[in-house]
Amino acid sequence: FILNKTVYGRKCYAVGGNPSAARASDINVKRIIILAYVLSGIASAIGGVTLTALNQQANSSTAGGYELDVIAAIVIGGTSMTGGVGNVLGTLFGAVLTGIINNGLNLLSVSGEYHPVVKGIIIIVAVAFNNYSIKFIQKSKENKKG
C-alpha cells in the first residue's frame, strides 16, 4: 500500500530508478534513502522478535543464511537488482516459491551444503532473465520509434 498509494512510495521508486532524475525533480534523495533504511530496520526488528518468539530462544546466529533466501525471493518476484522496479505481490510470490524450493530440496534429500548453490543458480538465472527482458523491451521501443 505504501509503495503504490503514497507520495513517499512514488519517491522511493523515483530514487531507486534514477537518483539524479529524482534530485532534478526536487526530491530530497538523502531523506528518502535514510527513511527507507529506518523502515527497513523497523521491519527487521519486528522479524527478529517474531523469529525469537517462534524459536523461544534468542541467539545471534538464529537467522544465519536467511539473507540468501530473502534475495532469492525478491529477485524471483521480479524486483530489479538495479532498483526502481518491483512490487510487494511479486515479492510475496517469490517468497512462496522460495519456500517451495526449500521444501522440495528437503523432500528430495538434497544435502544442506548444496542448498545455497541451488539458490545461487536460481538468483543468477532470475537476474539474467530480468536483464534480458529489459534489453528486449528497450529494443522493441527503439523499433517502434524508428
N, C-alpha and C positions, 0 to 999 in steps of 0.2 A: 504494500500500500504506500509506504513512504517513498519508495523509488519512483513509482508510477504516478502518484497523485499529488505530490507536494513540490513546492518550489525547490526545496533542498534536494530532493531526488533528481530533478532535472539538472540542477547544478552539479550534482555528483557525476551524472552521465557526461556532462559537458567537460568537466575537469578530467575525467577518466579517458575520454575520447581524444581531447586535444587541449592541454593546459594553456597553450599560447592563445588559442582562439577564445577560450573561456576568459582569460585575462583581458583580451581585447573587448570582450562583451561585458566588461566591468563586473566580473565575478571575482571575489576575494578568494583566490585559489588556496592560499595557505590556510585560511579559516576553514574551508570546506575539507581539506585534507586532514587537519587536526581534529575536526568534528567527526570525520569518518573513523579515525583511529580511536577516538574516545568511545564512540558507539561500538566499535569492534571489541574494545577492551571490556565494555559492559556486557556484551553478548558472550565473550569468553568467560567472564566471571560467572555468569548465570550457568553456562555449560559446565564449568568446573564444579560449582556447587551441586548441580544435578548429577554429575558423574560420581561425586563423593557420596551423595545420598544413595545412589544406586548400588555402589560397591560397599557402602557402610564403613568406609575407611578413607583416610586421606594419605596419599603418597605422591611425591613429586613426579614419579615416573609412571603413574597410572595410565595417562593418555599418550604415552610414548608410541609413536608410529601412526597416530591418527592423522597427522598432517598430510600424509600421502593419500589417505582415504578422502580427506577434505578436498585436496587439489584435484583428485580424480573426479569427484562428484561435481565440482564446479566446471571443470573442462568438459566432461561428458554432457553436462547440462547446457552447453552452448555458450558459456561466458568466454569472451575473448581474453587471451593472456595479455594482450596489449592494452586492454581497458576499453571502456565506453560501450560495450555490447554485453548484454546478458539480462536475465530476469530470474525472479525467485522461483517460478514454476519450473523452469528449465533446471535450476539447481536442485530443486526437490526431486525431479525426475532422475537427475544424475545421482543423488544420494540413494534413492531406492535401487537404481541399477547397480551402484557400487555395493550396496548391501547384498543384492542377489549374487553378484560376482564373488564376494567374500564367502557367502553361504555355499555357493557352488564349488568353490575351491576346497572348502572343508568337507563337503559331501563326497568329492572326488578323491579325498585323502591326499591332496597335494601337500607336500611338506611346507611348513610355515616359512622356511627360508626362501621359498620361491614366490610367495605371495607378493612381496614388493616388486619383484621382477615382472610379474604379470600385470600389476597395476601400472608400473612404469611404461610398459609396452602400450597399454590402453591409453595412457596420457599422451604418449608420443603420437599414436595414431589419431587421437582426437584433435590434437594441435595441428597436425599435418592436414587433416580434413578441413579444419577451420581456416587455415591459411589458403588452402586450395580453393575453398568456396569463396573467400574474399577476393582472390585474384580472378576467379571466374565471373563474379558479379561485376568487378571493375571492367573486365574486358567486354562484357555484354553491354555495359553502359557506354563504353567508348564506341562500340559498333553501332549503337543506336544514334549516337551524335553524328558519326561520320557517314 
